[in-house]
């Protein structure tokens, strides 16, 4: 920023940002740093105390010590004072006297060696003006662990520490309290004023108590230093200062935009904030004005209208800092429009989700997934509000039913299950209820709760039969087949999958046929018929290539690779796995990555590459842990048991085998026939290497081993003791 102000052609720089973002602090620091670059120094003019634009020149004159002769305009005297001087003029808090912007223009035109630095919540919109948005202070990634020394390098944390120690000299950031400090700064959006106000509470509140009170930020953020302007002694007053400068239409739009969680597109703002045409201002113009006044932030652009009339359009996305949004929410709650806004919000996001959601998982695509992920906070809010303001629309069940595959693909399995099961108690017609049951059954199966999955899926099939939805019936057949093969009932699984394949062939629906072929191939492979699995998976891959759906192709290729491995063609298995993994990474599907990772583990095992096997097992376990899934974890334990055996660690191997057995017992699953011979050989090797007593002790110890311990072993090469 300093270099910008020193460029030859730059004479007017405006620091813009939300109230409390540190514009004045930055302006003062820049002026101090550049003091020796201006022959006549720098002068700071505080415009906050005035509200009449006509008083801007008198205020500048007073700071400069300029007085006009009787009958002569004061601005002429100011120009005469500045015309020959190389000087930096800092005009602070210009936002409420923007009508006087031409004063700055006049001074710059008449005084060629003058440079002006302005701080304002909105730009002056003059030719030659260079706007410099002042961002919040830098925040550390709350998902990472930092040492106290590393944290102090981030501006937000450094400011908190500085202000906290000024009030409580013995305050120290430690490894124990560092996460709380990071969370406090994050909840305050990195706003300097908010951080300073929060830090003043350190005298009475410990960090955990402060965090609890920050569930509602504004009531706690009061009590600034006495030498601060009154409007900056509470964050509410600071934001209120900006709000009061808006016209009526802008105020209404600002309040209504506070209904959105995590920002919104312009399309959403128009649909929710001006659905009745009563806003009194064009939404696009209003949004642009609020952005220019630092009450909204631009969050980028994204595609809208997937599957609708606006396919391919790009829409701007805007949002509020959470501290500012809380102020808007308070205004909404104090008025009478909250319920109506929530209803429109629910209606919009219900339409949004249903417009994007696939009928079945074979239709799911990366573009839809990315849009849903961007709106996840709004979708969560809509689910909550649907039970309060839009029950007559069946909104909650419809919305949950539209989102279950998104929750699955993005690893929100437990959250999705909770929403779906909650919506089963809501009133809904049979078709809507069938979709909720199907979603609940699908997610329960991915969470390895096979008994509940079967119950939900059977109920969904009955409802789809009731309403005559053949596609729904066909879908539940192959999902039930998948559940049956997971618990080792291969005869039932083959029957259900075959029935589903026949259904989809009869319907002439290739996407559905691809979906049914996949569990049919998996069942064949687990039952020991790798050749049939290869035929079925190859057909699935060919069908899905025609649709261009990369996510579905990645799943089909994962199955092709497994079959190739069991047929002894590891070179092809590895090549196909690499293609599958690349597609899964491209579409952001971590769940799908597990299939090719598993096959690559088997390939590395056959090659005797112990280090590679351990790394692949670790990666697979990390994904399963993050997704909250125990599916195939027993297989990973068995593989780690084999690694330990090859490394001459039979006791550790026995622990992993005991852990695998305990997991299968808790899930009600069994070892598939295709794995049985290898498993029995491994157990025999471990037993032969240990006494009966040592084997039994290690096996029993393994039954209580956690996934974290297994991950540590795979990472470090030593089993838990």
C-alpha positions as CSV (number, residue, x, y, z in Angstrom):
1,X,0.0,0.0,0.0
2,X,2.9,2.4,0.8
3,X,4.4,1.8,-2.6
4,X,1.1,2.5,-4.2
5,X,0.9,5.9,-2.6
6,X,4.5,6.7,-3.8
7,X,3.9,6.0,-7.5
8,X,4.2,9.0,-9.7
9,X,0.7,8.9,-11.2
10,X,-1.1,8.0,-7.9
11,X,-2.2,11.1,-5.9
12,X,-5.4,9.9,-4.3
13,X,-5.7,6.6,-2.4
14,X,-8.8,5.6,-0.5
15,X,-8.7,2.9,2.2
16,X,-12.1,1.2,2.3
17,X,-13.4,-1.4,4.6
18,X,-16.1,-2.3,7.2
19,X,-16.4,-0.4,10.4
20,X,-13.7,-1.6,12.8
21,X,-11.5,-3.0,10.1
22,X,-8.6,-0.8,11.1
23,X,-8.6,1.8,8.3
24,X,-7.7,4.7,10.6
25,X,-4.9,2.6,12.2
26,X,-3.5,1.7,8.8
27,X,-3.8,5.3,7.6
28,X,-1.9,6.6,10.6
29,X,0.8,4.0,10.2
30,X,1.3,4.7,6.5
31,X,1.5,8.4,7.2
32,X,4.1,7.8,9.9
33,X,6.1,5.5,7.7
34,X,6.2,8.0,4.8
35,X,6.7,11.1,6.8
36,X,10.3,11.6,5.6
37,X,9.2,11.2,2.0
38,X,7.2,14.5,2.1
39,X,9.1,17.8,2.5
40,X,6.2,19.4,4.3
41,X,5.2,16.3,6.3
42,X,1.8,14.8,6.8
43,X,-1.4,16.2,8.3
44,X,-4.2,14.1,9.8
45,X,-7.8,15.5,9.5
46,X,-10.5,13.7,11.5
47,X,-13.8,14.2,9.8
48,X,-15.8,11.9,12.2
49,X,-17.1,14.7,14.5
50,X,-18.8,16.6,11.6
51,X,-21.9,15.6,9.6
52,X,-22.3,18.6,7.3
53,X,-20.2,18.2,4.0
54,X,-19.9,22.0,4.0
55,X,-17.7,21.8,7.1
56,X,-15.0,19.6,5.4
57,X,-13.0,22.6,4.2
58,X,-13.2,24.5,7.5
59,X,-12.0,21.3,9.3
60,X,-9.0,20.9,6.9
61,X,-8.2,24.6,7.3
62,X,-8.2,24.3,11.0
63,X,-5.7,21.4,11.0
64,X,-3.5,23.3,8.5
65,X,-3.7,26.5,10.6
66,X,-5.2,28.4,7.6
67,X,-7.4,31.4,7.9
68,X,-9.2,33.2,5.1
69,X,-9.3,37.0,4.6
70,X,-12.7,38.6,5.0
71,X,-14.7,38.2,1.8
72,X,-12.5,35.5,0.4
73,X,-13.6,31.8,0.0
74,X,-11.8,29.6,2.6
75,X,-11.0,27.0,0.0
76,X,-8.9,29.5,-1.9
77,X,-6.9,30.1,1.2
78,X,-6.4,26.3,1.7
79,X,-5.3,26.0,-1.9
80,X,-2.8,28.9,-1.5
81,X,-1.4,27.1,1.6
82,X,-0.9,23.8,-0.2
83,X,-0.1,24.8,-3.8
84,X,3.7,24.8,-3.6
85,X,4.1,22.2,-0.8
86,X,4.9,18.5,-1.1
87,X,2.5,17.2,1.5
88,X,0.4,14.2,2.5
89,X,-3.1,15.0,3.7
90,X,-4.9,12.2,5.5
91,X,-8.7,12.6,5.5
92,X,-10.2,10.2,8.0
93,X,-13.8,8.9,8.1
94,X,-15.0,10.4,4.9
95,X,-18.0,8.1,4.5
96,X,-20.6,10.4,6.0
97,X,-19.6,13.5,4.1
98,X,-19.2,11.9,0.7
99,X,-21.1,14.9,-0.9
100,X,-17.8,16.9,-0.3
101,X,-15.8,14.5,-2.4
102,X,-15.2,17.3,-5.0
103,X,-13.2,19.1,-2.3
104,X,-10.5,16.5,-2.6
105,X,-10.7,16.8,-6.4
106,X,-10.3,20.6,-6.3
107,X,-7.3,20.4,-4.0
108,X,-5.5,17.8,-6.1
109,X,-6.1,19.8,-9.3
110,X,-4.8,23.0,-7.8
111,X,-1.9,21.6,-5.8
112,X,0.4,19.4,-8.0
113,X,2.6,18.2,-5.2
114,X,-0.2,17.2,-2.9
115,X,-1.2,13.6,-2.2
116,X,-4.3,12.6,-0.3
117,X,-4.9,9.4,1.7
118,X,-8.6,8.9,2.6
119,X,-10.2,6.4,5.0
120,X,-13.8,5.7,4.3
121,X,-16.4,2.9,4.3
122,X,-17.1,3.9,0.7
123,X,-15.0,5.1,-2.2
124,X,-15.2,8.8,-3.2
125,X,-15.7,7.7,-6.9
126,X,-13.4,10.4,-8.3
127,X,-11.3,10.0,-11.5
128,X,-7.8,9.1,-10.6
129,X,-8.8,7.5,-7.3
130,X,-7.1,4.3,-6.3
131,X,-9.2,2.2,-3.9
132,X,-7.4,0.0,-1.5
133,X,-9.8,-2.4,0.4
134,X,-8.5,-3.0,3.9
135,X,-9.0,-6.7,4.6
136,X,-9.5,-8.2,8.1
137,X,-6.4,-9.2,9.9
138,X,-4.8,-12.5,8.9
139,X,-6.2,-15.6,10.6
140,X,-4.6,-19.0,11.1
141,X,-6.3,-22.1,9.8
142,X,-8.3,-23.4,12.7
143,X,-8.0,-27.0,11.4
144,X,-4.2,-27.0,11.9
145,X,-2.2,-27.0,15.1
146,X,0.2,-24.2,15.7
147,X,2.9,-23.4,18.3
148,X,2.3,-20.1,20.2
149,X,5.3,-18.7,18.3
150,X,3.7,-19.5,15.0
151,X,0.4,-18.0,16.0
152,X,1.9,-14.7,16.9
153,X,2.9,-14.2,13.2
154,X,-0.8,-13.8,12.3
155,X,-2.1,-10.3,12.6
156,X,-5.4,-11.1,14.4
157,X,-3.8,-13.3,17.0
158,X,-0.9,-10.8,17.5
159,X,-3.4,-8.0,18.2
160,X,-5.4,-10.1,20.6
161,X,-2.2,-11.0,22.5
162,X,-1.0,-7.4,22.5
163,X,-4.3,-6.0,23.9
164,X,-4.8,-8.9,26.4
165,X,-1.4,-8.5,27.9
166,X,-1.9,-4.8,28.2
167,X,-4.9,-5.6,30.5
168,X,-3.6,-8.7,32.1
169,X,0.2,-8.8,32.0
170,X,0.5,-12.5,32.9
171,X,-1.6,-13.6,30.0
172,X,0.3,-16.1,27.8
173,X,-0.7,-18.1,24.8
174,X,0.2,-21.8,25.4
175,X,-0.3,-25.0,23.6
176,X,-3.4,-25.6,25.8
177,X,-5.2,-22.3,25.2
178,X,-4.0,-21.6,21.6
179,X,-7.1,-23.3,20.0
180,X,-9.4,-21.0,22.0
181,X,-7.4,-17.9,21.0
182,X,-7.6,-18.9,17.3
183,X,-11.4,-19.6,17.6
184,X,-12.0,-16.2,19.3
185,X,-10.2,-14.3,16.5
186,X,-12.0,-16.4,13.8
187,X,-15.5,-15.6,15.3
188,X,-14.6,-12.0,15.3
189,X,-13.8,-12.1,11.6
190,X,-10.3,-10.8,12.2
191,X,-11.7,-7.3,12.7
192,X,-9.3,-5.2,14.8
193,X,-11.9,-3.3,16.7
194,X,-13.8,-6.4,17.5
195,X,-10.6,-8.1,18.7
196,X,-9.6,-5.1,20.8
197,X,-13.1,-5.0,22.5
198,X,-13.0,-8.7,23.1
199,X,-9.5,-8.6,24.6
200,X,-10.7,-6.0,27.2
201,X,-12.9,-8.8,28.7
202,X,-9.8,-10.9,29.6
203,X,-9.8,-9.2,33.0
204,X,-13.0,-11.0,34.0
205,X,-13.4,-13.9,31.6
206,X,-11.2,-16.8,30.8
207,X,-10.9,-17.8,27.2
208,X,-13.6,-20.6,27.3
209,X,-16.1,-18.2,28.9
210,X,-15.3,-15.6,26.3
211,X,-15.9,-18.1,23.5
212,X,-19.3,-19.1,25.1
213,X,-20.4,-15.5,25.1
214,X,-19.3,-15.0,21.5
215,X,-22.2,-17.1,20.4
216,X,-23.8,-13.7,20.3
217,X,-21.0,-11.3,19.5
218,X,-22.4,-7.8,19.8
219,X,-23.5,-7.7,23.4
220,X,-20.0,-8.6,24.6
221,X,-18.1,-6.3,22.3
222,X,-18.5,-3.1,24.3
223,X,-16.3,-1.1,26.6
224,X,-13.6,0.3,24.4
225,X,-11.0,2.7,25.5
226,X,-12.2,6.1,26.7
227,X,-10.2,8.0,24.1
228,X,-12.0,6.2,21.3
229,X,-14.8,8.0,19.6
230,X,-18.2,7.1,21.1
231,X,-19.2,5.2,18.0
232,X,-16.2,2.9,18.3
233,X,-16.6,2.0,22.0
234,X,-19.0,-0.7,21.0
235,X,-19.0,-2.7,17.8
236,X,-22.8,-2.3,17.5
237,X,-22.4,1.5,17.5
238,X,-19.6,1.2,14.8
239,X,-21.8,-0.9,12.5
240,X,-24.8,1.3,13.3
241,X,-22.9,4.3,12.2
242,X,-22.6,2.8,8.7
243,X,-26.3,1.6,8.7
244,X,-27.5,5.1,9.6
245,X,-25.8,6.5,6.5
246,X,-27.9,4.3,4.2
247,X,-31.1,5.5,2.5
248,X,-34.3,3.6,3.3
249,X,-34.1,1.2,0.4
250,X,-30.5,0.3,1.2
251,X,-31.4,-0.3,4.9
252,X,-34.2,-2.6,4.0
253,X,-32.0,-4.6,1.6
254,X,-29.2,-4.8,4.2
255,X,-31.6,-6.2,6.9
256,X,-33.0,-8.7,4.5
257,X,-29.6,-9.9,3.2
258,X,-28.8,-10.8,6.9
259,X,-31.1,-13.8,6.4
260,X,-28.5,-15.5,4.4
261,X,-25.9,-17.7,6.1
262,X,-22.5,-17.8,4.4
263,X,-23.4,-15.4,1.6
264,X,-25.7,-15.6,-1.4
265,X,-25.8,-15.2,-5.2
266,X,-27.5,-12.2,-6.8
267,X,-30.2,-14.6,-8.0
268,X,-30.9,-15.6,-4.4
269,X,-30.9,-12.0,-3.2
270,X,-33.4,-11.0,-5.8
271,X,-35.7,-14.0,-5.1
272,X,-35.7,-13.7,-1.3
273,X,-35.3,-10.0,-0.6
274,X,-37.6,-8.6,-3.3
275,X,-40.0,-11.5,-4.0
276,X,-43.0,-9.1,-3.6
277,X,-41.5,-6.1,-5.3
278,X,-41.7,-4.1,-2.1
279,X,-38.0,-3.4,-1.7
280,X,-38.1,0.1,-3.2
281,X,-34.7,-0.3,-4.8
282,X,-33.2,-2.4,-7.6
283,X,-31.4,-5.3,-6.0
284,X,-28.4,-5.1,-8.2
285,X,-27.9,-1.4,-7.6
286,X,-28.5,-1.9,-3.8
287,X,-26.0,-4.7,-3.6
288,X,-23.4,-2.7,-5.5
289,X,-24.0,0.2,-3.1
290,X,-23.7,-1.9,0.0
291,X,-20.5,-3.4,-1.3
292,X,-19.1,0.0,-2.0
293,X,-20.0,1.0,1.6
294,X,-18.2,-2.0,3.0
295,X,-21.3,-3.6,4.5
296,X,-21.2,-6.5,2.0
297,X,-18.2,-8.3,0.6
298,X,-17.7,-9.7,-2.9
299,X,-17.1,-13.5,-2.6
300,X,-16.4,-14.3,-6.2
301,X,-18.7,-15.6,-9.0
302,X,-20.3,-18.9,-9.7
303,X,-22.6,-20.6,-12.2
304,X,-26.3,-20.5,-11.6
305,X,-29.4,-22.1,-13.1
306,X,-28.1,-25.6,-13.5
307,X,-30.8,-27.5,-15.3
308,X,-32.9,-24.4,-15.7
309,X,-33.3,-21.6,-18.2
310,X,-30.1,-19.8,-17.1
311,X,-27.7,-22.6,-17.8
312,X,-24.1,-21.2,-18.1
313,X,-24.8,-17.9,-16.5
314,X,-22.3,-16.5,-14.0
315,X,-23.7,-14.8,-10.9
316,X,-21.8,-12.7,-8.4
317,X,-21.8,-13.9,-4.8
318,X,-21.8,-11.5,-1.9
319,X,-21.8,-12.0,1.9
320,X,-21.4,-10.2,5.2
321,X,-18.8,-10.6,7.9
322,X,-20.6,-12.5,10.7
323,X,-20.3,-9.5,13.1
324,X,-22.1,-7.3,10.6
325,X,-24.6,-10.0,9.8
326,X,-25.5,-10.3,13.5
327,X,-26.4,-6.6,13.6
328,X,-28.7,-7.1,10.6
329,X,-30.3,-10.1,12.3
330,X,-31.0,-8.0,15.4
331,X,-32.8,-5.5,13.2
332,X,-34.8,-8.4,11.6
333,X,-35.8,-9.9,14.9
334,X,-36.9,-6.5,16.1
335,X,-39.1,-6.0,13.1
336,X,-42.0,-7.9,11.6
337,X,-40.5,-9.4,8.4
338,X,-38.4,-12.3,9.8
339,X,-41.0,-15.0,9.3
340,X,-41.8,-14.0,5.8
341,X,-38.1,-13.8,4.9
342,X,-37.5,-17.2,6.4
343,X,-40.3,-18.7,4.4
344,X,-39.0,-17.2,1.1
345,X,-35.5,-18.4,2.0
346,X,-36.8,-21.9,2.5
347,X,-38.8,-21.8,-0.7
348,X,-35.8,-20.6,-2.7
349,X,-33.3,-23.2,-1.4
350,X,-35.9,-26.0,-1.7
351,X,-36.2,-25.1,-5.4
352,X,-32.5,-24.7,-5.7
353,X,-31.8,-28.1,-4.2
354,X,-34.5,-29.9,-6.2
355,X,-33.2,-28.2,-9.3
356,X,-29.8,-29.7,-8.7
357,X,-30.4,-33.0,-7.0
358,X,-30.1,-36.1,-9.1
359,X,-33.0,-38.6,-9.2
360,X,-30.4,-41.3,-8.4
361,X,-26.7,-41.3,-7.7
362,X,-25.7,-42.1,-11.2
363,X,-26.9,-38.6,-12.3
364,X,-24.8,-36.8,-9.6
365,X,-22.2,-34.5,-11.1
366,X,-19.3,-32.3,-9.9
367,X,-21.0,-29.0,-10.9
368,X,-24.1,-29.6,-8.8
369,X,-22.0,-30.9,-5.9
370,X,-19.9,-27.7,-5.9
371,X,-22.9,-25.4,-5.9
372,X,-24.6,-27.4,-3.1
373,X,-21.4,-27.3,-1.1
374,X,-21.2,-23.5,-1.5
375,X,-24.7,-23.1,-0.2
376,X,-24.5,-25.7,2.6
377,X,-24.9,-23.2,5.4
378,X,-28.0,-21.7,3.8
379,X,-29.4,-25.2,3.2
380,X,-28.8,-26.1,6.9
381,X,-30.7,-22.9,7.9
382,X,-33.5,-23.7,5.4
383,X,-33.9,-27.2,6.9
384,X,-34.1,-25.7,10.4
385,X,-36.6,-23.1,9.4
386,X,-38.7,-25.5,7.3
387,X,-40.1,-27.0,10.4
388,X,-41.2,-23.6,11.6
389,X,-42.5,-21.7,8.7
390,X,-43.2,-23.9,5.7
391,X,-44.5,-27.2,6.9
392,X,-47.4,-27.0,4.4
393,X,-44.9,-27.3,1.6
394,X,-43.5,-30.6,2.9
395,X,-40.3,-28.4,2.6
396,X,-38.2,-30.2,5.2
397,X,-38.7,-33.7,3.9
398,X,-38.4,-32.6,0.3
399,X,-35.2,-30.7,1.0
400,X,-33.6,-33.5,3.0
401,X,-34.5,-36.0,0.3
402,X,-32.9,-33.8,-2.3
403,X,-29.6,-33.5,-0.3
404,X,-28.8,-37.0,0.8
405,X,-26.5,-37.8,-2.1
406,X,-24.7,-34.5,-1.6
407,X,-24.2,-35.4,2.1
408,X,-22.9,-38.8,1.0
409,X,-20.4,-37.5,-1.6
410,X,-19.1,-34.8,0.7
411,X,-18.7,-36.9,3.7
412,X,-21.5,-35.4,5.9
413,X,-22.8,-38.8,6.6
414,X,-23.8,-38.4,10.3
415,X,-25.2,-35.0,9.8
416,X,-27.2,-36.2,6.8
417,X,-28.5,-39.2,8.7
418,X,-29.6,-36.9,11.6
419,X,-31.6,-34.6,9.2
420,X,-33.2,-37.5,7.3
421,X,-34.3,-39.3,10.4
422,X,-35.6,-36.1,11.9
423,X,-37.7,-35.5,8.7
424,X,-39.2,-38.9,8.9
425,X,-41.4,-37.6,11.7
426,X,-42.6,-34.7,9.5
427,X,-45.8,-34.8,7.5
428,X,-45.2,-35.8,3.9
429,X,-46.9,-37.7,1.0
430,X,-45.8,-41.2,0.1
431,X,-43.5,-40.1,-2.8
432,X,-41.7,-37.6,-0.7
433,X,-41.5,-39.9,2.3
434,X,-40.1,-42.7,0.0
435,X,-37.2,-40.4,-1.0
436,X,-36.4,-39.6,2.6
437,X,-36.5,-43.3,3.5
438,X,-34.3,-44.1,0.5
439,X,-31.8,-41.4,1.6
440,X,-31.8,-42.6,5.2
441,X,-31.3,-46.2,4.0
442,X,-28.5,-45.2,1.7
443,X,-26.6,-43.2,4.3
444,X,-27.2,-45.9,7.0
445,X,-25.6,-48.4,4.6
446,X,-22.5,-46.2,4.1
447,X,-22.3,-45.9,7.9
448,X,-22.3,-49.8,8.0
449,X,-25.6,-49.9,9.9
450,X,-26.9,-52.6,7.6
451,X,-29.9,-53.7,9.7
452,X,-31.4,-50.2,9.8
453,X,-30.5,-49.6,6.1
454,X,-32.5,-52.6,5.1
455,X,-35.5,-51.5,7.2
456,X,-35.5,-48.0,5.6
457,X,-35.0,-49.3,2.0
458,X,-37.7,-51.9,2.3
459,X,-40.1,-49.2,3.5
460,X,-39.1,-47.0,0.6
461,X,-39.7,-49.8,-1.9
462,X,-43.1,-50.4,-0.5
463,X,-44.1,-46.7,-0.9
464,X,-42.7,-46.5,-4.4
465,X,-44.7,-49.6,-5.3
466,X,-47.7,-47.9,-3.8
467,X,-47.3,-44.8,-6.1
468,X,-46.3,-46.8,-9.1
469,X,-42.7,-45.4,-9.3
470,X,-40.9,-48.2,-11.2
471,X,-37.5,-46.4,-11.2
472,X,-37.7,-46.0,-7.4
473,X,-38.5,-49.7,-7.0
474,X,-35.6,-50.7,-9.3
475,X,-33.2,-48.5,-7.3
476,X,-34.1,-49.9,-3.9
477,X,-33.7,-53.4,-5.3
478,X,-30.0,-52.9,-6.1
479,X,-29.4,-50.9,-2.9
480,X,-30.9,-53.8,-0.9
481,X,-28.7,-56.2,-2.9
482,X,-25.6,-54.1,-1.9
483,X,-26.6,-54.3,1.7
484,X,-27.1,-58.1,1.4
485,X,-23.6,-58.7,0.0
486,X,-22.1,-56.5,2.7
487,X,-23.4,-58.8,5.4
488,X,-22.4,-61.9,3.4
489,X,-25.7,-63.1,2.1
490,X,-24.5,-63.5,-1.5
491,X,-27.4,-65.6,-2.7
492,X,-29.9,-62.9,-1.7
493,X,-27.6,-60.2,-3.0
494,X,-27.3,-61.8,-6.4
495,X,-31.1,-62.3,-6.7
496,X,-31.9,-58.7,-5.8
497,X,-29.2,-57.3,-8.1
498,X,-30.3,-59.4,-11.0
499,X,-33.9,-58.3,-10.5
500,X,-32.8,-54.7,-10.5
501,X,-30.7,-55.2,-13.6
502,X,-33.7,-56.7,-15.4
503,X,-36.0,-53.9,-14.2
504,X,-33.6,-51.2,-15.6
505,X,-33.1,-53.1,-18.9
506,X,-36.9,-53.2,-19.2
507,X,-37.1,-49.5,-18.6
508,X,-34.4,-48.7,-21.1
509,X,-32.6,-46.5,-18.6
510,X,-28.9,-46.8,-19.0
511,X,-27.9,-44.7,-16.1
512,X,-30.1,-46.8,-13.8
513,X,-28.7,-50.0,-15.5
514,X,-25.1,-48.8,-14.7
515,X,-26.1,-48.3,-11.0
516,X,-27.5,-51.8,-10.8
517,X,-24.5,-53.4,-12.6
518,X,-22.1,-52.1,-10.0
519,X,-23.4,-53.9,-6.9
520,X,-24.0,-57.0,-9.1
521,X,-20.3,-56.9,-10.0
522,X,-19.2,-56.4,-6.4
523,X,-21.4,-59.3,-5.3
524,X,-19.9,-61.6,-8.0
525,X,-16.4,-60.6,-6.9
526,X,-17.0,-61.1,-3.2
527,X,-18.5,-64.5,-4.0
528,X,-15.3,-65.4,-5.8
529,X,-16.5,-65.1,-9.5
530,X,-13.9,-62.5,-10.7
531,X,-14.7,-63.2,-14.4
532,X,-18.4,-62.4,-14.0
533,X,-17.4,-59.3,-12.0
534,X,-15.1,-58.2,-14.9
535,X,-17.9,-58.6,-17.5
536,X,-20.5,-56.7,-15.4
537,X,-18.1,-53.8,-14.5
538,X,-16.9,-53.5,-18.0
539,X,-20.5,-53.1,-19.2
540,X,-21.1,-50.5,-16.5
541,X,-18.0,-48.5,-17.6
542,X,-19.1,-48.6,-21.2
543,X,-22.6,-47.4,-20.4
544,X,-21.4,-44.5,-18.2
545,X,-18.8,-43.3,-20.7
546,X,-21.7,-42.5,-23.0
547,X,-23.2,-40.2,-20.4
548,X,-20.0,-38.2,-19.8
549,X,-20.6,-38.4,-16.0
550,X,-17.0,-38.5,-14.6
551,X,-18.0,-39.4,-11.1
552,X,-20.0,-42.5,-12.2
553,X,-17.2,-43.4,-14.6
554,X,-14.7,-43.3,-11.7
555,X,-16.8,-45.7,-9.7
556,X,-17.1,-48.1,-12.6
557,X,-13.4,-48.0,-13.3
558,X,-12.7,-48.8,-9.6
559,X,-14.7,-52.0,-10.0
560,X,-13.0,-52.8,-13.3
561,X,-9.6,-52.5,-11.5
562,X,-10.7,-54.8,-8.7
563,X,-11.7,-57.5,-11.1
564,X,-8.5,-57.1,-13.0
565,X,-6.5,-57.7,-9.8
566,X,-8.4,-60.8,-8.9
567,X,-7.8,-62.1,-12.4
568,X,-4.1,-61.6,-11.9
569,X,-3.6,-58.6,-14.2
570,X,-2.1,-56.1,-11.8
571,X,-0.6,-53.9,-14.5
572,X,-4.0,-53.2,-15.8
573,X,-5.4,-52.9,-12.3
574,X,-2.9,-50.2,-11.4
575,X,-3.4,-48.3,-14.6
576,X,-7.2,-48.3,-14.3
577,X,-6.9,-47.3,-10.6
578,X,-4.8,-44.3,-11.5
579,X,-7.4,-43.2,-14.0
580,X,-10.2,-43.7,-11.4
581,X,-8.3,-41.8,-8.7
582,X,-7.7,-38.9,-11.0
583,X,-11.4,-38.6,-11.8
584,X,-12.3,-38.8,-8.1
585,X,-9.9,-36.1,-7.2
586,X,-11.2,-34.0,-10.1
587,X,-14.8,-34.2,-8.8
588,X,-13.8,-34.0,-5.1
589,X,-15.3,-37.3,-4.1
590,X,-13.2,-38.7,-1.2
591,X,-15.6,-41.6,-0.6
592,X,-15.1,-42.9,-4.1
593,X,-11.3,-42.8,-3.7
594,X,-11.5,-45.7,-1.3
595,X,-12.2,-48.3,-4.0
596,X,-9.1,-47.7,-6.1
597,X,-7.0,-47.1,-3.0
598,X,-8.1,-50.6,-1.8
599,X,-7.1,-52.2,-5.1
600,X,-3.8,-50.5,-5.1
601,X,-3.2,-51.8,-1.6
602,X,-3.8,-55.3,-2.8
603,X,-1.5,-54.8,-5.8
604,X,1.3,-53.5,-3.6
605,X,0.7,-56.5,-1.2
606,X,1.1,-59.0,-4.0
607,X,4.3,-57.2,-5.0
608,X,5.6,-57.4,-1.4
609,X,6.0,-53.6,-1.2
610,X,5.4,-53.3,2.6
611,X,6.0,-49.5,2.8
612,X,3.6,-48.8,0.0
613,X,1.0,-51.1,1.5
614,X,1.3,-49.2,4.9
615,X,1.0,-45.8,3.2
616,X,-2.1,-46.8,1.2
617,X,-3.7,-48.4,4.3
618,X,-3.1,-45.2,6.2
619,X,-4.6,-43.0,3.5
620,X,-7.7,-45.2,3.3
621,X,-8.2,-45.2,7.1
622,X,-7.8,-41.4,7.2
623,X,-10.6,-41.0,4.7
624,X,-12.8,-43.5,6.5
625,X,-12.2,-41.7,9.8
626,X,-13.0,-38.3,8.3
627,X,-16.2,-39.6,6.7
628,X,-17.2,-41.4,9.9
629,X,-17.4,-44.8,8.1
630,X,-16.3,-48.2,9.3
631,X,-16.9,-49.9,5.9
632,X,-14.0,-52.3,4.9
633,X,-12.0,-51.1,7.9
634,X,-11.7,-54.8,9.0
635,X,-10.0,-55.5,5.6
636,X,-7.5,-52.7,6.3
637,X,-6.7,-54.1,9.7
638,X,-6.1,-57.5,8.1
639,X,-3.7,-56.0,5.6
640,X,-1.8,-54.2,8.4
641,X,-1.7,-57.5,10.2
642,X,0.0,-59.0,7.1
643,X,2.5,-56.1,7.1
644,X,3.3,-56.7,10.7
645,X,3.8,-60.4,10.0
646,X,6.2,-59.7,7.1
647,X,8.1,-57.4,9.4
648,X,8.5,-60.1,12.0
649,X,6.0,-58.6,14.5
650,X,3.6,-61.4,15.1
651,X,2.1,-60.0,18.4
652,X,1.2,-56.7,16.5
653,X,-0.3,-58.8,13.7
654,X,-2.5,-60.7,16.2
655,X,-3.7,-57.4,17.6
656,X,-4.8,-56.2,14.2
657,X,-6.5,-59.5,13.5
658,X,-8.3,-59.3,16.8
659,X,-9.4,-55.7,16.0
660,X,-10.8,-56.9,12.6
661,X,-12.8,-59.7,14.3
662,X,-14.3,-57.3,16.9
663,X,-15.3,-54.8,14.2
664,X,-17.0,-57.5,12.1
665,X,-18.9,-58.7,15.2
666,X,-20.1,-55.2,16.0
667,X,-21.3,-54.6,12.3
668,X,-22.8,-58.0,11.7
669,X,-20.6,-58.7,8.7
670,X,-18.4,-61.6,7.7
671,X,-15.3,-62.3,5.6
672,X,-16.1,-62.7,1.9
673,X,-15.3,-66.0,0.3
674,X,-12.7,-64.4,-2.0
675,X,-10.7,-63.3,1.1
676,X,-11.2,-66.4,3.2
677,X,-8.2,-68.5,2.1
678,X,-5.7,-65.6,2.5
679,X,-7.2,-64.7,5.8
680,X,-6.9,-68.3,7.2
681,X,-3.3,-68.6,6.0
682,X,-2.4,-65.3,7.7
683,X,-4.0,-66.4,11.0
684,X,-2.1,-69.7,10.8
685,X,1.2,-67.9,10.3
686,X,0.7,-65.7,13.3
687,X,-0.4,-68.5,15.5
688,X,2.7,-70.5,14.5
689,X,4.9,-67.7,15.5
690,X,3.5,-67.3,19.0
691,X,2.7,-69.4,22.0
692,X,-1.0,-70.1,22.6
693,X,-1.0,-67.7,25.6
694,X,0.8,-64.9,23.7
695,X,-1.5,-65.2,20.7
696,X,-4.6,-65.1,22.8
697,X,-3.4,-62.1,24.8
698,X,-2.5,-60.1,21.7
699,X,-5.7,-61.1,20.0
700,X,-7.8,-59.9,22.9
701,X,-5.8,-56.7,23.3
702,X,-6.5,-56.0,19.6
703,X,-10.2,-56.2,20.1
704,X,-10.1,-52.8,21.8
705,X,-7.7,-51.1,19.3
706,X,-8.9,-47.8,17.9
707,X,-8.7,-46.6,14.3
708,X,-6.4,-43.8,15.5
709,X,-4.0,-46.4,16.7
710,X,-4.1,-48.2,13.4
711,X,-3.5,-45.0,11.6
712,X,-0.5,-44.2,13.8
713,X,0.9,-47.7,13.1
714,X,0.5,-47.3,9.3
715,X,2.2,-43.9,9.6
716,X,5.1,-44.8,11.9
717,X,5.6,-48.5,11.2
718,X,5.1,-49.7,14.8
719,X,1.9,-51.1,16.3
720,X,0.3,-49.8,19.5
721,X,1.6,-51.4,22.7
